[in-house]
Amino acid sequence: MQLTLSVFLFIYLIYIAIFLFFSFFNLYHIVHNGFVSTLAYVITVGYIVATVLALFVSYYFIAQVDWSQTIEIFNFKGPIFNM
């Protein structure tokens, strides 16, 4: 059974979409309710910077992969299966 690598890309994109949805939802609540202190502001900005940096780094590595290649998951060509 062969599987293309693009399946893993779609799974990763779904994960990123869910992560961004929850991040925007949480950031909206932080901005809507106001910052309690300057430390909360610094942590929020640090979270945004770390998220954007992680997205750029993952894009850098994802762009180098040939997603049309296939991998073989199950190899049923052994001596047991040739009966």
RABEL-V773290 format. One record per pair of residues at least 12 apart in sequence whose ideal C-beta (glycine too) atoms are under 7 Angstrom apart, sorted by sequence separation. I is the first residue (numbers start at 0). J is the second residue. D is the distance in Angstrom with one decimal. If there is no record, write none. Layout:
I_J_D ; I_J_D
This chain:
29_43_5.8 ; 22_50_6.4 ; 8_66_5.5 ; 4_64_6.7 ; 5_66_4.4 ; 4_66_5.0 ; 3_67_6.6 ; 4_68_5.3 ; 3_69_5.2 ; 4_70_6.7 ; 2_69_6.4 ; 1_69_4.4 ; 2_70_5.7 ; 1_70_6.9 ; 1_71_5.4 ; 2_72_5.5 ; 0_72_5.0 ; 0_73_4.8
